[in-house]
Amino acid sequence: MNYKDGFMLKGEGKKALILLHGLTGSPFELRWIGGKFNQEGYDVYCPILPGHCSTIKDLEKTKWQDWLEAGQTLLKTIEKDYEEIYLAGLCVGGMIALLLSEKSEKVKAVASWSPLVYLDGWTIPKTVIFLPLVLSTPLKHIFYFKEKYPYGIKNDKVRKKVLSLAEKPSFVYDRFTGIVLKELLDFSKYFIKQLPTITKPVIIIHSKYDDVSSVKSAYTVYQNISSKKKKLLILENSYHMITIDNDKETVFEQTKEFFEIDTEKSLETNSCHEVKV
């Protein structure tokens, strides 16, 4: 796969899945799970969000509205071709997927993996509480926050592979600059306000040991959406990048099962589980 082109996997042509990658990430982090859904017959679409797979300067030129609009444009483009559309995403991609869910009646269910509502994982410095103050000043143009070990991945072998690929300049970005963080904070504020408007079936999957965003983000989504059918799953053997880490099989199986439940017959599925793998 050329991560700079995103990917589209043709399935049986009856149902579609749109996958959205995370902030500073790339379609690579969704390629494995996209392939698994494709084997189940889904047509899978995974675009590159604006400003990604290029340079961090290009990302700084974008607004969070651009990321949202990109997903919405894809949804509108394909919705005439399908009776059933599913949305899923990692990190900020999972938040965009939730916001898009009310944009089309064709959307049947949504999966939000490791939503990044709060930047409060265990590798994030405690001084991050001063971030809004810093980002409200010209310092946002020189401030940056560099990702550090374990880079969102618990599995040593997977981390080593991702780090080797990350040596390519445009594969993923190794830092959040002040301008990018300002967009993330603004997006999170908007996202939280919109949560009560979300009514589609939603599964949220998050790691108890997420190094970037604690489970507080997952609980915020679960407790504030208006969906009659919703499920929260807490994993224990991965960090932030759950779609490529130790729990990826569980993420796929639980999401697929949730998507395939007849929503008209199964409204008694509101649940919260912790899963040890």
N, C-alpha and C positions, 0 to 999 in steps of 0.2 A: 504493500500500500504506500502511495505517496501521501504523507500526512499533510502536505501543503495543498492538496486538492480536495480534502474531505473524502467521503466515500458514499456510494450508493450501491446497495446490494439488491438485485432483483429477486423477488420470491415468487409467490403464486399469484400476485397481482390483486388479491382480494382485501388485504388489510395492510396498513402502513404503520411504521414506527419511525418517529423523528427523534434522533438522539442529539443532545446538545452538550458540548464539552464545557469544562470549567474555565474560570478566569485565569489567564496566562497559560492555559493548557492547549491541547490540540486534539483532533479526532483520534489520535493514537490511543488515548486512554479509554475509548469506547469501541475500538475495533474488535476486540475479542467478544464482548457481549453482543455487539451488533451481528457478528457472525453466528452466534448461537441463536439469536432470534430469527435470523435469515433461514437457518436450518429448520425452523418451525413454520416456515412459509411466509413470514413477514417480508414485505418490501421495506428496506431499511435506508433511511436518509440521515446522513451526518454531515452538516455543513461546517465550514470554518466561520466562527463568529468574527465580526468586523474588528480589525486591528491585531488579529492573531496570526501565528505562523509567518511572521514578517520581522518587524523590529519593535522593541518596546516603545520607540518614538511613535510608531504608527498606532499602537494601542492608546497612547496618550492623546491622540487626535480624535478618539471616539468618545461618545457619551453612552451611558447605560441604555438610553433610548435606542441607540443604534443596534445594540445587541438584541434588544427585544424586537425591534422592527425586522431584523434579519430572520428570526424564527417565525414571525408572523407572516412575512412574505412567502416563506417556504410553505407554511401551512395553507395559505390561501391558494398557492400555486397547485398543490396536489389534492386539495380536498374534493374537487369534482371527480377525481378518478377512483375514490374509495368510499365504501360505506362505513368502514371502521378505521379510525386513526388513533394511535396511541402515542403518548409523549413521555419522554424520559430524559434525565440529564444529571450530570455530576456537578456538585458544587454550585456555582452561579447558574450553570446550565439547568440544574434541577429546579432552581427558582424561576427561571424563565419559562420552563415547561409548565409549571403551575399557573403562571399568569396567562399563558396562551390557551389554557384548557377551556376558558369560557369564550374563546373567540370563534369556535365552530361547534355546531351540533354533532359533527362527525366524530369529535373526540370522545372516546369511550372511557378512558382511564389514564392516569398519570403516575409516573414513578419519580420521586425526588430523592436522589442518592447524595448523602453528605451535603445538605444545603448549608450555605455559608451566610447565615443571617448575622452571626456574631463572629468576629475575629478573636477568638478566645481559647484556642487549642493550647495544649500543654507545652508547645515549643514557642508560643507567642510571648514576648516579653510583657511583664506586668505594666510597664510604662505605656502600653497601648491605650490605656484609659485616657491619656492626654492627647491621643491622636486627633480627635475632632478640633481641639484647640490649635494644634500645629497646622492642620490642613485648612484652617480658616485664615491663615496668613500667607504671605509670599513664600514662606518656607516650604510650602507644598511642592514648589518647583525644584527643590534640591534634596528634599527628604526621600529616602527610599528604605525599604525593608526587604532584606535578602532572605530567601528561603534557606533553611539549614537542615542538617541531618535530623531525622531520617527521610526528609523530603516527601512526607505523606505516605510512605510505603514501609510496611513491616517486613515483608519477604525480602531477604538479602539478595537472592538471585534476581528477582524482578527489579529491585532497586538498582543493582549493578547494571542491568541491561538499559534501564531508563536513563541512568546517568551517562552511559556511553553514547546513547542517542542524543542526549541533551547537549553534547559537545557541538552538534550542528547548530549554528547561530539562531536559526528561526524555528527550531523544533518546539521548544517551550521557553518561556522567559523565567529567569532565575530570581526575579525580584518583583516586588510591588513598589512602584514609585508613588510619590505623594499624590500626583495627579490621578493615577489609577485608583489609589485607595479612596480618594475623595469621591470618585464615581461609585465605588463599591458601597461606601457609607450612604450616599444619596439613594442608591438603588435599594439598599436594605430598608431604609425608612419608608420608601414608597411600597416596597414589597409587603412589609408588615401591615400597612394600612389596607392593602388589597386582600389580605388573607380571608376575611369574612365573606368576600364575594365568590370564593371558590367553592363550587358545589359538586364537581365531578368526583368519581371514585379516586382515591389517592392512596398510594403506598409510599411511606417514607422509610428509608433504610439509612442507618447512621452507626458509626462505630463508637463504642463506649470510650475508646482510646484515640479518637481523632486528634491528631496533633495540630491541626489548623483551626478547627471549629468544634467546640464541645457539643455534647448532646443537647444543650440548651436550645440550639438552633432547631433541632428536630422536634423537640417538645413544643416550641413556639409555633411551628407549622401545624403540628397535630392538634394542638389545643385551640387554634384560632380559625381554622378553615371550617366551612359550613357543610362539608360533605357528609352525606348520610352513611356512606361506606368509606371507611378509612382504616389504615393499619400502620402501626409504627413498629419497626423491627430494630432492635439494638444488637449489634454484632460485638464480638470480643476478641477477634483474632486478626484485625486489620487496623490501619490508621485512616487517613483521609481518602486515599485513592482506592476505594472499595471495589471498583470495577476491574482492577488489575491485581489486587492484593490477595491475601490468603482466603478471603471469604467470597471471592468472585463467583464461585459456583452457587453459593447460597443466594447471592444477590440476583443472579439470573433465575434460579429455580423459583424463588419466592415472588419475584416480579412477574414471571410468566404465569404462575399459578393465579396470582391476583388478577392479571389481565383476562384470564380465561374464565373466571367465575362469572356466572350469569348475574349481572347487576340487578336485574329485575326481581330475581328470586333470592338474592343473598344480601339482604340489608342488615343482617345480624352479624356483620363481620368487623364491627368497630373493635379494635383490639390493640394491645400493646404487649410486645414480647421481647424478651432478651434471649439471644441465641448464642450458645457456646459451641464453637466449632473446633 
